[in-house]
């Protein structure tokens, strides 16, 4: 019985490691109508953590998050803000409670994000690289 449990646990661990290794790369995008052409990691992190509300050119920026149940959310925050989902929830609780910032609007899918961003040059979001279409442009790749 113990050997069977060990083999089962080993197989589960192997599958999880394969799934993690195959996570899709994410990119930061804006509408093709946006005047913003590129940002660096610090600028993107500042926007998504509510530390700034404007693009470097002074125009208003509206970050759009994917829900924390998406792989893109985990990959983006791991590589850009360097925060886990739990750390982000704690961070936003403090920011909202103190009145310093409001958490970004959330969407549940790449398709929903593309629909929003394509029509609003103030919005910025992140998406699986393979989902990028002609309605948006990539301004940062982590």
Order of alpha helices (4+ residues) and beta strands (2+ residues): alpha-beta-alpha-beta-alpha-alpha-beta-alpha-beta-beta
